[in-house]
Amino acid sequence: MTALNAYNAVAPQYDARQQEMMAFRLMARRLNEATDRRSRNAALGINHELWSLMFLDLSSSNNRLPPILKQDCLTLARWSLAYSTRAVLSDLPLEPLIEINEQMAEGLGAKPSTSGAETDGNRNHARPDTTYQFAGGRQA
């Protein structure tokens, strides 16, 4: 079974938010398991792709995240993209990327404190009046 076939077999079982959460968890694990130059660069390349997709989605006029949350996520995306590139070129530690990916997965796994998710096709977007409760009591 190819990776695409495996993905297509399980993707319908999860909503967009759950898929994003799993992608960030998997990315954190791949970065953490990178033990040599080849696996490190491969993981950094995939991390760059993941954050590029997030950046494109966050930049879309169809993305209805609250403006402050959207700006915060765009800032994280810019930082992660730049750090991933620098890490390939200068052997920077991967721990900051691992931590951000784990925190993104944790945030995506948080339950909305109101019933504010709207569905737009296959993509879930938060309504501006939705508050999300993250670990440690922080809300967004």
C-alpha positions in Angstrom: 0.0 0.0 0.0 1.4 3.4 -1.0 1.5 6.3 1.5 -1.2 8.1 -0.6 -3.5 5.0 -0.5 -2.9 4.7 3.3 -3.7 8.4 3.7 -6.9 8.2 1.6 -8.0 5.2 3.6 -7.9 6.9 7.0 -8.3 10.6 6.2 -12.1 10.5 5.9 -12.2 9.3 9.6 -10.8 12.6 10.8 -11.8 16.3 10.4 -9.4 18.9 9.2 -8.4 20.0 12.7 -7.6 16.4 13.7 -5.6 15.9 10.5 -3.6 19.0 11.2 -3.0 17.9 14.8 -1.7 14.5 13.6 0.5 16.2 11.0 2.2 18.4 13.7 2.6 15.4 16.0 4.1 13.3 13.3 6.4 16.2 12.3 7.6 16.6 15.9 8.4 12.9 16.0 10.2 12.9 12.7 12.4 15.8 13.8 13.0 14.1 17.1 14.0 10.9 15.5 16.4 12.5 12.9 19.8 11.1 13.9 22.0 11.7 10.9 22.4 14.4 8.2 20.2 12.7 5.7 17.2 12.0 8.0 17.6 15.5 9.6 17.5 17.3 6.2 14.5 15.1 5.1 12.6 16.0 8.3 13.5 19.7 7.9 12.3 19.6 4.3 8.9 18.1 5.3 8.7 20.5 8.2 9.2 23.4 5.7 6.4 21.9 3.5 4.0 21.6 6.5 4.5 25.2 7.6 4.3 26.4 4.0 0.9 24.8 3.7 -0.1 26.4 7.0 1.1 29.8 5.8 -0.9 29.5 2.6 -4.0 28.5 4.5 -3.6 31.2 7.1 -3.1 33.8 4.3 -6.2 32.7 2.5 -9.3 35.0 2.6 -11.3 31.9 3.3 -9.6 31.3 6.6 -11.8 32.6 9.3 -9.7 32.3 12.4 -9.9 35.3 14.7 -7.5 38.0 13.4 -5.2 37.8 16.5 -4.9 34.0 16.4 -4.3 34.1 12.6 -1.5 36.7 13.1 0.1 34.7 15.9 0.0 31.5 13.7 1.4 33.4 10.7 4.3 34.7 12.9 5.0 31.1 14.0 4.8 29.9 10.4 7.3 32.6 9.2 9.7 31.7 12.1 9.4 28.0 11.5 10.1 28.4 7.8 13.1 30.6 8.4 14.5 28.4 11.2 14.0 25.2 9.1 16.1 26.7 6.3 18.8 28.0 8.6 18.9 24.6 10.4 19.7 22.8 7.1 22.5 25.3 6.3 24.1 25.7 9.8 23.2 22.6 11.8 21.0 24.4 14.4 19.4 22.3 17.1 16.0 20.9 16.2 14.4 21.2 19.7 12.8 24.6 19.0 11.0 23.2 15.9 10.0 20.1 17.8 8.6 22.2 20.7 6.6 24.4 18.3 5.1 21.5 16.4 4.2 19.8 19.7 2.5 23.0 20.9 0.6 23.4 17.7 -0.6 19.8 18.0 -1.6 20.5 21.6 -3.5 23.6 20.6 -5.3 21.9 17.8 -6.3 19.2 20.2 -7.8 21.7 22.6 -11.6 21.7 22.7 -13.3 25.0 21.7 -15.0 26.5 24.8 -18.0 27.4 22.7 -19.5 25.5 19.8 -17.9 27.8 17.3 -16.5 25.7 14.5 -18.0 26.2 11.0 -17.4 23.8 8.2 -16.5 25.2 4.8 -16.4 22.2 2.4 -13.8 19.8 3.9 -12.1 22.5 5.9 -13.0 23.6 9.4 -12.6 27.2 10.3 -13.2 28.8 13.7 -15.8 31.6 13.9 -14.4 34.9 15.2 -16.6 34.5 18.4 -14.9 31.2 19.3 -12.6 31.0 22.3 -10.1 28.1 22.5 -8.8 26.9 25.9 -5.2 25.7 25.7 -3.2 23.8 28.3 -2.1 26.1 31.2 -5.4 28.1 31.0 -4.3 30.3 28.0 -7.2 31.2 25.7 -7.2 32.3 22.1 
